Amino acid sequence: MADQNRSQWDLGRFINTLTYFEVFPCLNWVKRLFQGASQPHQNPPHGENSMGAILVAGATGGVGKRVVKQLLAQGYKVRALVRDIDRARAILGNDVDLVTADITKPETLTPLVMANIQAVICCTAVRVQPVEGDTADRAKYYQGVKFYQPEIVGDTPENVEYQGVKNLVEAAKKYLSSAKEKLIFDFTSPSVELKNIWGALDDVVMGGVSASNMQLLENTAVFTGNVSTANSGGFASVRTKNFEPTINLSGYTGVELRVKGDGKRYKVFLRTDTKWDGLGYSYSFDTVANNWINIRIPFSDFVPVFRAKIVKDAPVIPQDRITSLQLMLSKFEYDGALNPHFSPGNFALELSSIKAYSDIPTPQFILVSSAGVTRPGRPGINLDEEPPAVRLNDQLGGILTWKLKGEDSLRTSGIPYTIIRPCALTEDTGGKEIILEQGDNIRGKISREDVAQLCVKSLETHQACNLTFEVKEGTNTSQSINWQQLFTDLKPDN
């Protein structure tokens, strides 16, 4: 006897699904051959107009330009504070928002410069010229790193390292929000990019006949359609194309959806690889019919699944590489259990936004200072054993003394911060072992590239909050750094 719950399967929809998500590149090639050239693959609209920028001061310097490069590579929106737009553009390229300002002149730190920032990384330094008198042995120890004294009138260490840093801290304090959020999708502002990135992924891929889509209305989006259990089906979903670049949610606690549902239970998925049919991290949530609610989901509550089966040995969700999002209405929960609030038929889930949130403070101001700032004048210091910057502090305009005062202005500001004190900076390639210590006693060297990476990682790691530490490179090449553990071993400032 024929199955009474069989319906005609739609081969065309099946092929359209595979081509939309580029499962088989040859299918996309054939489709383009008959339909003409398609639109280029769009980067995801991560709510960039609303997502706060990282303001980088000293962005054209040796550390600063590397910080900008690493931030851009990880998908951050970057705003570079510079004095000379043309020079900065030649150094930083066209992907950076450039603003003209001078931290020694507080009147230039205007709303145009400071508004809508989520954090500051300050890598400023006095412009200098070499000084004579270092020994050949010490120059060799520091691999030719030269030590400097100010050369521009007005750009004294006091003006830049103390007063300039203080000006930037006070300006940032007015604009930095204590609530850390990252808008991923803003459905209140429909766009072509937003429409093109979401596509239907229904049970047609398994022989079913459910059908859904994502509709963009004036102020919301609606995941809607009809879910059917015919042909042993029972799910409908919409999924984004793979993000390029991936979304980095390091330093956030979880994701929050603002939705208005129909009383049904839905699922949201985060995916962290580009595979069509790979591991996903899922969370089921109930809705209240005709009421807007916020669904706040810690990353720790997401369940690793493969085809609705829990993967028990899956890794913790890697927050730094979210490759796609998915929304689903399914007959099933996990491991064969049924969705208790499921019913076949029409459904509708309205969405206002999807964003990342954090309820644990992370640093919002990263200051690159210098090792040795507390040593000038410290009792018991043998200057003959100290780096030239310490020995020549007075001749260099008290540069380390003023750096320490700049640090103090940040420590007392109330802004969550990290103060990084690198040893002698080099142009060496990065990727070395990183050694952090406190007490301002270490000597050594470290590449500017590794310091830039440390700035970005500090920004993303709540364990780095309100820390001051010195850093040098070790003798080994780093294979992998556990950044949370690296910072956990340090003591927060009092």
PAZA-705488 format. One record per residue (C-alpha): residue in three letters; x, y, z. Coordinates in steps of 0.2 Angstrom, whole numbers, plus 5000, padded with zeros to 4 digits. Layout:
<recs>
ALAXYZ...
</recs>
This chain:
<recs>
MET500050005000ALA500750174996ASP501350285010GLN499950415014ASN501150545020ARG502150555004SER502150714994GLN503050764978TRP504850804980ASP505450964972LEU507150924963GLY507251104957ARG507251174975PHE508551044980ILE509751104966ASN509451294970THR509851264988LEU511551174983THR511951314971TYR511551454983PHE512651384996GLU513951334983VAL514051154989PHE514651094972PRO515651234963CYS515251144946LEU513451174948ASN513751364951TRP514851364936VAL513451284925LYS512151404932ARG513251554928LEU513551484911PHE511751494907GLN511251644917GLY512751754914ALA513951824926SER513251834944GLN513551964957PRO515151954967HIS515151864983GLN514651994996ASN515452015013PRO514251995027PRO513452155034HIS514052135052GLY513152295057GLU514652395053ASN513852565054SER513352525072MET514852425078GLY516152535087ALA517852565080ILE519452525088LEU520352695089VAL522252675086ALA523352815091GLY525152815085ALA524452715070THR525952755058GLY527252705070GLY528252535071VAL526952455083GLY525452555078LYS525452505059ARG525552325064VAL524152345076VAL523052415062LYS523552275051GLN523152135064LEU521452215068LEU520952225050ALA521452045047GLN520251995062GLY518752095055TYR518852245066LYS518252415061VAL519852525063ARG519952715065ALA521752785065LEU522152945074VAL523553035063ARG524253205060ASP524653185042ILE523253105031ASP524253085015ARG525753005024ALA524552895034ARG523652835019ALA525352785010ILE525752685026LEU524052605031GLY523152595014ASN521352625010ASP520452505022VAL520652615037ASP519652765043LEU520852905045VAL520553055057THR521653205060ALA522053245078ASP523553275090ILE523453205107THR524453345114LYS523053465108PRO521453405117GLU520353525107THR520753415092LEU519953255100THR518253305094PRO516653195092LEU517253165074VAL518753075081MET518052995097ALA516252955093ASN515652775092ILE517252695098GLN517252525107ALA519152535113VAL520752625111ILE522452565108CYS523852695111CYS525552665103THR526152845103ALA527952895106VAL529053045105ARG529853075088VAL531753055091GLN533553045084PRO534952935089VAL536152975104GLU537952925105GLY538852835118ASP538152655119THR539452515120ALA539652395106ASP539252255117ARG537652325123ALA537152375105LYS537452195100TYR536452135115TYR534952235109GLN535252185091GLY535652365085VAL534152445093LYS534552625095PHE534052735109TYR533352915106GLN533053085112PRO531753205106GLU532153305090ILE530553415088VAL530253565098GLY528653545108ASP528553365106THR529353335123PRO529153175133GLU528053275145ASN526953335131VAL526753165122GLU527053025135TYR526053105149GLN524953255144GLY524553175127VAL524053015135LYS523153095149ASN522153205135LEU521753045126VAL521152955142GLU520053095147ALA519253105129ALA519052915128LYS518152915145LYS516753025138TYR516352905124LEU516752725129SER515252635134SER515252515149ALA514052395140LYS515052295127GLU514052245112LYS514452195094LEU512952215082ILE513052065070PHE511452095060ASP510352245061PHE508652195053THR507952375056SER508952435041PRO508552325026SER509852315013VAL510352214997GLU511852145006LEU510752085020LYS509452005008ASN510851914998ILE511751835013TRP510251735020GLY509551585010ALA508351445013LEU508951275019ASP507451165021ASP507150975023VAL507150975004VAL508950925005MET508350755014GLY506850725003GLY505550835012VAL504350975006SER504451105020ALA504851285013SER505451445021ASN506251605017MET506951765026GLN505851915021LEU506452095024LEU505152215030GLU505252395034ASN505952375051THR506152195054ALA506552025046VAL505351875046PHE505951695045THR504351625039GLY503651475029ASN502751305031VAL503451155039SER502850985035THR503250805041ALA502850735024ASN504150615017SER504950595034GLY505350775034GLY505050905048PHE506251055047ALA506351225039SER507851345041VAL508751495034ARG510651505035THR511951635030LYS513251605017ASN514951585024PHE515651755031GLU517151825023PRO518051875034THR517451765048ILE516651855063ASN517751865078LEU516751865095SER518251835106GLY518051935123TYR516151915122THR515051815133GLY513751755121VAL512451815108GLU510751895110LEU509251895098ARG507852015099VAL506351915092LYS504451915091GLY503751735088ASP502251635088GLY502451525103LYS503451395095ARG505251335099TYR506551375087LYS508451345086VAL509951455082PHE511551385076LEU513351455076ARG514551375064THR516451385065ASP516951305049THR516551315031LYS515951145028TRP514151125021ASP513750975032GLY514850995047LEU514851025066GLY513651165072TYR513351235089SER511451245093TYR510351325106SER508451295107PHE507351445113ASP505451465116THR504551615110VAL503051705117ALA501651735104ASN501551915097ASN502751975110TRP504552045108ILE505851965119ASN507751965120ILE508551785120ARG510251795128ILE511251645125PRO513051625133PHE514251535122SER514451395136ASP512551345133PHE512751305114VAL512651125111PRO513851045098VAL512850945086PHE512950855069ARG511250825061ALA510350845077LYS511450725086ILE512550785101VAL514450775098LYS515050735115ASP516950755111ALA516750925102PRO517951065106VAL517251225115ILE516551345102PRO518051435095GLN517351615096ASP518651695085ARG518051615069ILE516151615067THR515851565049SER513951565048LEU512251585057GLN510651485055LEU508851485062MET507851335062LEU506051265066SER506251075068LYS505150935074PHE506650865083GLU507750925098TYR509350815100ASP509750635099GLY507950585093ALA506950685106LEU505450785100ASN505250975100PRO503850995114HIS503151155106PHE503151095088SER501651085076PRO501651075057GLY501051215047ASN501351395045PHE502551485056ALA503351665058LEU504851725068GLU505151915067LEU506951975071SER507552145075SER509352115078ILE510751985082LYS512252045092ALA513551985103TYR513652045121SER514852035136ASP514452045155ILE516252025159PRO517352175157THR518752175145PRO520052305142GLN519452455133PHE521152555133ILE522752465129LEU524252575132VAL526052525125SER527252595138SER529052535141ALA529952415153GLY531052515165VAL529852655169THR529952635188ARG531852615188PRO532552785186GLY532952845204ARG532452675212PRO533652635227GLY534852495224ILE534852515205ASN536552485196LEU536452595181ASP537852505173GLU536752355171GLU535252445165PRO534752475147PRO535252645140ALA533452715141VAL533552695160ARG535352755161LEU535052905150ASN533252945157ASP533753125162GLN534653165146LEU533153105136GLY532053225144GLY531453105158ILE530552995145LEU530252855157THR529752965171TRP528353045160LYS527852875153LEU527552815171LYS526452965174GLY525452935158GLU525152755165ASP524552825181SER523252935172LEU522552785164ARG522552675180THR521552815189SER520352845175GLY519052705179ILE519252635161PRO519552455160TYR521352445154THR522952345150ILE524652425151ILE526052335141ARG527852375145PRO528952295131CYS530752275133ALA531852335118LEU530852335102THR531552255087GLU531052235068ASP531252045070THR529951935063GLY528651885076GLY528051715082LYS529251695097GLU528851635114ILE528151775125ILE528651805143LEU527651915154GLU528251975171GLN527852105184GLY528952205195ASP529852295182ASN531452205183ILE531652105167ARG532852145152GLY532852085135LYS532052115118ILE530352085108SER529852115091ARG528552255087GLU527552125078ASP527352015094VAL526952175104ALA525552215091GLN524852045093LEU524852065112CYS523852225110VAL522552145100LYS522451985111SER522352095127LEU520852185120GLU519952025118THR520351935134HIS519451985151GLN520951905161ALA521952055154CYS520852185162ASN521752305174LEU523452225172THR525152315170PHE526552195165GLU528252195156VAL528552085141LYS530052005132GLU530251865120GLY530851695125THR532151575116ASN530851465108THR529651485093SER527851495099GLN526751355092SER525151405101ILE524851535116ASN523451505128TRP523151695131GLN521951675145GLN523151565155LEU524551685151PHE523651835159THR522851725173ASP524551705181LEU524751895183LYS524052005197PRO522852145194ASP523352315199ASN522752375216
</recs>
